[in-house]
Amino acid sequence: MKNLFKIISAITLILSVTFVVPTAKAATKTNSTTDKVMWGKVEVKDGVIGKVKVLKDTNVYKVVSMKLKYVKKLKKMKNMRYMVKVK
């Protein structure tokens, strides 16, 4: 009984990998550089590690030479992507 379970498990694993991998490759080939990948209403780009929903009007600051510099104001109920620099 244990051998039958191992054989069925192995066949299922082989068949799932066989059918899933070509589908994933085909999906990446159809995406050209002009296609956008969207996460809700936010475009996903290199370096995006999260998304923030702004609950009230918020000022955004950037650290420049150890001081905070005002960048922009985010409006209430907007989505913003959270990015890190990719080298």
Long-range contacts (C-beta under 8 A, 24 or more apart in sequence): 39-81, 40-79, 41-79, 42-79, 42-80, 42-81, 43-81, 44-81, 45-81, 45-83, 46-86, 47-83, 47-84, 47-85, 47-86, 48-81, 48-82, 48-83, 49-82, 49-83, 49-84, 50-81, 50-82, 51-79, 51-80, 51-81, 51-82, 52-79, 52-80, 52-81, 52-82, 53-77, 53-78, 53-79, 54-78, 54-79, 54-80
